Amino acid sequence: MDRKKLALLVGALVIAIGTALAARSMFAGAAAPVAAAAPMMQPQKGPKVLVAQRALPVGTIITADAMSFQQWPKEMVDNAYFLQGDVEMDKLLGTVVRHPIMAGEPVTRGALVSPGDRGFLAAALAPGMRAVTIPVSDKTAVAGFIFPGDRVDLVLTQTVEGGGDGGALRASETFLANLRVLATDQSTASEVVDGKTVVREFSTVTLEVTPKIAEKVAVAQTIGTISLSLRSIADNAGDLERAIVSGAVDLPAGASRAEEEKIIRTAMNRPQDRTGSYVTGADVSRYQRSSLPPPQSSSSPAPSGAPTAPGNPAATVPLGPSVKISRGNAVETVTVKK
């Protein structure tokens, strides 16, 4: 092979190697196309609006722990919302929920009704309930330590003519229980000064009752003196447990948590119409035993189990205290004659 052909072959080889290296460099440097993600539109932070801290059904009296201010997206703020800085929280205390509000939902101006507004008391009442007002004093109203939203029992104290020795029988009984206080005088909210609730005197109390209980309260005011007995918050929980065990409150097996909470809340807020608890003067003092009613006359049959006087089976002997006598597994209650 001559030198000329050898030079051409080497030149072609160099050109081929150079072309291969250039192509390799070009393909290696080209990056795969990457789809650029579109920037997410972040909602603009807006002002703080007033939202419900828990579910507020119709008739709920607003307290300090019922609502709070929360940051809200600017584009979702409505003119009906309460904005922080535009409203004083203290002025909303004592208002009543007119429309149901879910937990976390903004509170609108139309959802609340203020004391003195038309329809305020009607909005404060639960469906099917009534409002009654009774006169009270410091002695019959726990010295003023009763506030709107509290739960009370009603105790009727009366003097019944025809007691023993021609006197009168003094008696008191708890005839209604678990009634919600709507207002004291014309106030539906507690007055707070420097973070402390002010205890003040009032002469009337307005209670939430059923129509039947309203009739009983009206009659009771003509019989004797009505006193308020303040209930503990724990009492409702205890009564609820007993109601569930006894079957008075039925929790369906397939009920959701929200449905169970609604059933329980309704049961805890239900007024109790009961007359099982009473006390007479004889229960308070031994010297009041003579005020017990006299024994039945001979024309009246003696009640079953009542002791009779010797020689006169129709006449009963005044009953005294009773004792329990145990004989093995048998327990017998024996009433002692006076």
CORTAFEN-V462218 format. One line per field, one symbol per residue. burial: b if it has 24 or more other ideal C-beta (glycine too) atoms within 12 Angstrom, else e. A space follows every 50 residues. Layout:
BEGIN
burial->???
END
This chain:
BEGIN
burial->eeeeeeeeeeeeeeeeeeeeeeeeeeeeeeeeeeeeeeeeeeeeeebbbb bbeeebbbbbbbbeebbbbbebeeeebeeebbbeeebebeebbbbbbbee beeebbbbeebbbbbeeeebbebbbbeebbbbbbebeeebbbebebbbbb bbbbbbbbeeeeebeeeebbbbbbbbbbbbbbbbbebbbbeeeeeeeeee ebebbbbbbbeebbebbeebeeeebbbbbbbeeeebeebbeeeeeeeeee eeeeeeeeeeeeebeebbbbbbeeeeeeebbbeeeeeeeebbbeeeeeee eeeeeebeeeeeeeebebbeeeeeeeeeeeeeeeeeee
END
